[in-house]
């Protein structure tokens, strides 16, 4: 019986080793994130493993009442008390567990740790923190009144209130928002370089909380008066500059130190140990900018302001801090029961990291056979209970990281010839049957219809472990207008340890919910799985309601980034913003290129300041660009703007936020359009396009006037000619008769026949010599008009207004006069004799 149990134990430990070896390494894909919550809110924490565990477990490390709003409250994984949460609070879905939390009281504040059980082995996550939002008042501060001469640099600081998350500080002059004139990185001070008389006014500061949408205006102010001349005075500070700055590795900091005087003082900077790193610093008005902080930048800095009346000195300490990283973690180890085992975990960081050892989700401090001293751990001796996953957590004030090792224990009296089974289930093969895609025949054979031009093959860039940016374009064309875009993606399967794609069952395309405006050419996709392969495509929806897919992207492997390695991409720095018109803002930025890193472009993130939604993104292709116009914005609206640089592998950290308000469109009583903002009111100049439009309208009006005048003149001339012809006929026709030959005459339809004053259209009139005329009258060219309709005095016909008709009417009257002078027999009905 004993041998049977020992054999099963060896099989389990070797199975566990196969399951947790490099071929099937267990790791946490998604750890619980830190969240700031207001009271009576709800959130979810997610924990995801790369392999499906047997079960999940959640622990809560509660904070005391003082630290409920402190995001840096200390959590000790070895000594802090914790509570095992009931299973009703979280769900298990294969590889993922979701914990739902409602912040009914402040008791929910604390650390939340996820544990994944694989038999007796447990993987523990880095705890995520939940803190409660807080909104304090500004610390007491006195009103300040200052009179300075033109050319000084003014620095004034509002001490920020206790906010969670940290307050955003804005400054207002005479009640209007004031854009910062100097990029101040992480400072919260107001800096006015080279002041002029227009800078005189009352300055206040406003703190606001993005989560609670709460705003607090300071009850103190700075009264600034700028004059052209004044009494001479030595350099002095308005407020004493900050003395200590804590900077993380790779950060950019701005050390404030600004004094005023008369004459305007000059500033000199120095460092206590060694000179200033000229390749990393920039002396700006109001302070010193230090880029890409490293341990060499730690130390004491001096700023000296000097003029003819004296020198004012101030010293500032820069404290360097670095996120812990594990240089040499514990190794996977095979040990025999009863033997001794020593392991170490070498980590670096500033301040020096604290090491905590966790074995199968529990602290080793309660195990009498284990002694942990700093970064060393000693097993005296190794027991069967020590088989499993050993984790080394290294943490300091900046953050926490861990490394893990698989410990395999061989029980006594067990040989190595026992059967070893693999616990990893085989991946299901992809189905050989695929649905055929039938090409659309909607537009086949239809000529003269505008073509639907599809989007291009998308380009994919990694943003972080769970999101990507998809970019595309549409070639210039004369086809149908695009109403909006849709983005689709399909998961192809996980990445194996060799970095290749592991085929799984085919999944359907998923469509992102949002309708993407037709002017956008990029979109961020979130909630993807790291260490998985995806494909993407873009669908365009056209003005006729139809849609067309663009080609699929190449396979994109979304890999996990090393959370504890500094992002190498440079952070662009917004330097200036300006309102172009009511719907556009132009931004300017700069960044320091790195010869070892190539960037593909920049992401512009913008959001109305009074909105709590997600930032909208636009893409600027090309690393050489330094300005961009954001369009399709709301008029008279303040926007928060921040930037990132990117390449195919990742995106940089966000730049500090700058604010800009779009212009306001007003129409005066004189009809002049003015574009106004809070800073200025300017009359907009007409653009060349407007000139062309006005010229075209005036030219068209003139052309129409000429055409109408020509028609009127032509009608008048025709009427005049008709009257002139009638007079000529009366003069020439002295005999009052129609000369006719023996041949027939056909009067065309243009000459309307008349009978008793009635004109009948469309009749043919045959004119011949009258055979019944007297011999005496034959020489007088008597003629016969036949085929005329029967006399009818009731018929009516609209008159025809033309010169020929007028002539015919005059000739008929002359004929009637001549007929009355001759004695001719009465004609038969239907015939007339003239």
Phi, psi and omega in degrees: 000317180297318180294324180295317179294317180295324178296317178297323180295319178295318178300317180297313183293323178288324174298317179298322179295320177295321182288334184248012178285179180299332181290328180225048186299134178268129176209165181268120180284314181229124177260159178300136180266162176274136186226141172255124186237139168280165177295145180064041176239176182220141178213172180228139173250136186242137177230125183227136179251159177281336175237144183293123179276173175288321178197165176248159176216146178235139177239148178239123174258097187289147174268155173282172187297336181284328188258012184297337179245017181258106182290349180251019178301140186283136174235121177256117181290346181260332186238338183291137178290149179220164180236131174281121184282144179293153183295340179294342184274344183224159180245151178241121178230087181056257185272356189237142173232136182238125179256123180259131185231132174248127184270066177290327178223175178285355181292344180284347181295141179148189178266145180232121184242136179257138178233131179250124184262128172239089188064236178273353181267145184224137172251126181254143180270167166289131183296136168270153184247140170243121177237159183262139179297146178223152183218099181260180178263162174297139173300152181303136181208138184276153173293146183233133176238130185223138172241122183230163176267163182300139175104347178287161173251125186255134176230123180224135187235135169263123175294122187291148176286168179281101179242148169225112002291169184306144184290147170264128185254126173240154181244146182232140176245121180051037176088358182247143181299140183242118178287141179294137181265345177234132175294118188248018176049250185255013180282157178242026183260159172266125180236122179243101181279144172049061187293149173240180183294336177289348179275358177296141179160186179256126182247135175227167178237151181231132176249137178221155182247120184294326185285310181274354182054039181256143181229137179230125177265139181294148177265012175234167186207169172247124176258111185249131176233123181251126182236160180281330179221153180191180180292149179287141180207150179288163180299144177206158179264146169284311171230146182295126180297159178297145186256339184228131175236130175253122185233135177276159180303132179087353180287165170243126182237156178239114180270117184275135173194104184218131179230159179236161179184183178218108007293167180297124184287155173259148184246140177231134181247146176208167181233142187295317182243109181082168181276174177288136177287094189300331182283351184239352186249161175212120180275117181246165175292116180107350181171189182240128179260124178242124184258152173048065184302136174226179182295337179288343181273355178293137177149195186253130180243148180235137171238131181239124176253126188227137165219188186296343184258357178155184182229137177241123184247152178209137179248144184228135179255129175255120180255120181273135176227151185217137179296140180298145172219143183265117181279314182223098181273175178298144182263153171301129189227136171256127182223157177260146179301132180096345179275165174270150180216131178239134178227159179223161179221106183263120181230154175233160180163163178227120356300168182300129183292149172266131184262132175232132181258129179235126178244116181054041175083002182233149178292143180277358184294340181264003180262118184291339180272359183237135176233123179250120179235103181062237181266012178248144176227136185235129176256119183224088354261185177280132177243168180299331181290347181274357177289139179143218185247122177254127182242138176249114179259129177241122184220150171216196184292344181274319182178194185215147176216170179210161173225150185230159178219150177263123180255120177249129183244124175268118178294163179293154175064023178243125179274168181276005182270004179291157182289135178248126179248150180263126182275351183283119178289145178294148177286134178297140180286150179291143181296131180287345182265124178237146179288135177282141179261117180273130179289142181291137178247021184297321185259007183291129175078005181260110183266153176081004180260137181300139184279147176267107181273118184281162175293164181281175174295125186287150172254134187245134177234139179282131174262312176203195185296338188234008182214153178225163172248125179256129181235146181207178174212166176235122182296152177299134185202169177252023183277196181296147176289143178268129179277315178194171180246159170230143178250133178237149176216156181223131178277125181264341178138172181282166176264132179277181186293340178275359180085004179264171184271126176267119184286135174233186179296146184292131178253157182282160175290138176253141182251128176292143189291325189287144170273123185267125184303149187295337182274351181272151179227024177205156182203139179265130178249125184248177175060037172270169181259125176292160182061033176231159180254137183227160167234151183227155174206160184242132175250134177255132176254124190262175185292341178271006179087351179276170180217162180212136182274143170274173180292156179288149175286167170292161178297132182241121179266114179271099183264157177282134174277155176284108187301335188257009174257132183298138177295121185280348185287137180290147180266121176291147182243118177292127182252332184198145174225152179207148178279124178275311177203199185290343184232011185219146176227133175260135179240151177232144180211171174216160175203156182265111181295150176245123183297339181268354183231132177252132178249150180266342182165203185224149171256129176255118181252128182216152185200138174303137185298332181268013181252147178251016182276193179277151177293141171273146185238140169230151186252133173247107181281137178106123180284353181267358181284146180226003178208156183199149177251122175270122184246180179060042179260168177276143179286148176055043183230136177276135181238141169267130185231134173215163189226163172218150165263158183209158164220191186293337185272325184192180175238153181285176171291163181285146172284162172300152184281137168242153182246146175206142180253136176289159183288162179249129182266124179231149176241120181279172181294338178274001178083011180272129180275127180238136175257118186240155170221181182289337183276323188205165175232119183231143174277123183289136179278146177293138179272161178304325180299315179298323179297316179298319182296313180298318180297320179296317180296315180296317179298318179296320179297318178296319180298315178298320179298318179297318181297313180298318180297321179296317180296316180298317180295320180297315178300316180298320180293320179297319179295320179295318179297322180298315179297323180293319179295320180298320179293323180295319180298317181298326182283318186282326185273068181289335180275352178056046175209164179263125175285127182227142174268179179288341180283162180282153174239134176250121177270123185288173183294343178293330178266108184281129176289144181241147176217112181057041178081007180250126178265125180252118183286154170080004180274143173268134181244121178257124180249118178230167174290143184277115181287341183269001181293153178295152178301329181290333184264357185297329181283357181263009174057051174292142182232159181244134176250111181250173179061024173278150180289161179299144181300132179210109184282353184266354182287156181221151180204133177298142180287151178255124183267092172206161184295323180297320178298321179297319179298315181299319181297320179293318180295322180295320178297323179294322179296318180298321179297316182292326180294329179289341182275345183253149176264103182236142179299154179295131179285159174287158180304140180091354180231145175232142176241136177244000000 
